[in-house]
């Protein structure tokens, strides 16, 4: 399973996996080299590449230069399929308005917390002051219990209020029912608690689940240490796929391969 294959379907988390975290999520920059790498992988996999993120679909599209790739945003609440069609889960407007007002009020009460407004979801970050996390978690958990139609998604120094029942695993599963993903082997790179749902789905399908970073515990079967390592690994995948179906079958990209950036198998 560790050998790149033209029949892979590649699913990539963004923040913490492709991009390093920054204090302000709006301040991240995607390099031309990363855009070119993802476009090459998209082309060599006949379009079976998707970004799966907590960011909105429109924000992902702008960040990556309006790419043709499939995009799953807000943990699957929004989905743009490979053919460009879009779907969005309906949330009761009254529930959404109640959530927005309550989270705005909570953010105003908590020092050292930054509000990220995603319209249908709201995230409270404390990357600038990590010691605030316990107080943020306690307050967010108490508030979430009062908000119908919404649930709390913990993450890396963030607590996010998102529509109930939506997660990245459901997004991956939905895309895997559609062309060009259907019938392929899913490969997922992610770093955070929000990616664990996708790891479970990918593992169940016999795919390749890859945690980026060192967060424990995880359902991922393989790991890479950082976004930079993920870029190096994806470059290696691109090079191997570029040789086409006649590439020597002995080539591997896991810990046994040597050279480049290998995956490390989780114990």
N, C-alpha and C positions, 0 to 999 in steps of 0.2 A: 504493500500500500504506500510505501515511502517513495516510489518512483514516479516522477511526473508523467502524466498521461494526457493525450489529446482529449480524453473523455472526462477530464476533471471539470467541476463547476467550482469557481473560486468566489468565496464570500469573505469580504474584508471589513472589519471594524475600522473606524477612522481614528478617533482621539485615543491615544495611548498605544495604538497598534501601528498605524501608518504615520501618525503625527505625534510628536512629543506634547505632553500637557503643558499649557501655559496658564498663568493666573487668570487671564481674560480669554474665554473661548473664542471671542470674536477677533482676537489678535493673531490667530494661527495663519500660517502661509504655506501653501503647497508649492513645492519647487517644480520648475518645468521638467526636471529629470524624473520626478515621481509621476507626473502626469503622463509622460512618454512611456514609462515602464508599464503603467496600468493600461494604457491604450494598446501597447504591444501584446500584453497578456490577453486583453479582451479580444483582439483580432485573432490570436493564435488558438484561442479556445472557442472560436466561432460565436463570440458574444456572451459566453457563459461566465461573466464576471459581474458581481454586484457589490456595492457598498452598503453596509448594514450599520446604521448609526442611530445615536440618540438625537442627532441634529435633524432639522427639518429637511425635507427633500429639496425645496427651493434653495436652502442655504448650502446643501451639499453640491447642488448643480453650480451655484455661483462660485463656491470655493474651488472646485475642480475644473472650472473653465467650460461649463456647459457640455459635459461629455455625453455620449450616447449610451452609457452603461445603465443597467438596472440600478435603482436606488430604493432602499428601504429606510424611511425616516421615522423619528420619534418612536424607536423600538418596534417598528412595524405598524404603527398607527397609519402612516402614509406609505404608499407603495407606488413606484413608477416601474412598470414592467419593461422588459427588454424591447418590446415593440412600441414603447412610448405611452401606452395607456396607463391611466392612473386610477387608483381607488383609495378611499379614505373611510375609516370606520366612523360611524355616526355616534356622536356623544350628545346627550341631552343638553341643550343650551343652558338650561337653568343650573344643571350640575356643573357645567363648565364655568359659568359666571360665579357661582358660589366658590369653586376652587380658586379661581383667579383672585377674587377679593380676599379670601382667607390667606393665601400664600403671600400676597403683597403685604398684608397686615403683619404676618409673621416675620417677613424679611425686615420690615421697619423696626421690629422690636429686638432683633438679634444683631449685636455688634459683630463686625468682622465677617459678615456673610454677604455674598454677592448673589443677586437675583438674575437668573437667565430666563427670559420670557420667550417661550416657544409657541405661544398662542394656545395651542391645545394641551400643552404640558408646561410645567414650571419647574425649574431646577434651582436649588439653593446650594451654592458652592462656598467652601471655606479654604480654598487653596492658599489664599494670602495669610491665613491664620489657622493652621491645622489644629491647634489646641481647642478650637471652638467646636470640633466635630461632635464630641459627646453631648454637649448642650443642644447642638443642631439636631442630632439624631433623636434625642428625647422629645424635643418640641415637635419635630416633623412627624414622629410616630403618633403622638397624641392628636395632632391635627388630622392626619390621614384617617383616623378612626371615625371622624365626623363628616367625611366627604363622600357621599354616594357617587358611584360611577367612576371613582378614581382609586388608585392604589399607589403605595410608596415604592420606589425603586432605589435602593441604596447603590452607591457607586464610589469611585475614588475621590474622597473628600467632597462628596456631593450627595444630596438627598433630593430625589426627583418625584414629583407628583405627575402620574401619567394615567391615561384611560385604562380602566381595569381590564384584565384579560389579554392585553397586548404585550408581546415580548419578541425578542429577536429570533427565538426558536420558531415561533409561529410564522414569522416573516420568511425565514429560510425554507420552512416546509411548504409555504405557499408558492414561493418561486420555483421550488423543485418539482411542482406539478405542471409547470409551464415551459414551453420552449424558450430558449435553447438549453435550459437547465435539466429538463426531464430526462431521466435515464442515465444521467451522469453520476459520478462519484463526488459528493460534496467535500470541499476543503475549506475550513473556516479558521481565520486568524482573529483573535480577540484578546483583550487584556483584562476586562473588568467583570464584576459580578453580573452586569447586564448581558454579558456574552455567555454565561453559563447555560442559559436556556438553549442557545444555539449549539453549544458543545454537545449537549444531551441528544438533540435531534440528529446532529451529524454522526455521532458515535453509533446511534441506533441504526443509521443507514449504512454503516460500514465505511464511513468516510474518515477524513483526517482532521482532527481537532487540535489546534495549536494555540496555546496560551503564550502571549507576549508579556514578558516580565516575570516576576517571582511571587505573585500573589498566591496564597494558599488558603484553603484547599481549592481544588479545581477538578472538573470532570474532563478537562483536556488530556489527551494522550501524549502530546508532544509539547515542547516549549522552545521559545526563542527568547533571548534575554532583553531585547529592546526594540524600539521601532527601527533603529539603524540596522540591527541584525535582521529584522523582517524584510527591509529593503534588499539587503544582500541575498537573502534566501529567495526572494521573488525574482531577483535578477538571475539567479541560478536556474530557477524554474523556467524563466523566459528563454535562457540559452538552451536548455534541454529540449523544450517544446519546439524551438526553432529548427531542431534537426529532423522533426517530423516523425512519423511512425516507424521509420527504419533505424531510429537511434538505438545504439547497442543496449540490450536489455540489462546489462550489468551495471549501468549507471544508476546511482541512488543518490538521494538528497537527505538522508537521515544521518544519525550519528555515526554510522558505519562507513560513510562514503569518503571522508577525508577531503580537505580542500574546501574553499568557499565557506559559506555559512551553513553548518549542518543544523538539523533539528536535534534536540535532545529528547529522548523518550522519557516520559514521566514514570517514576517508580510505581 
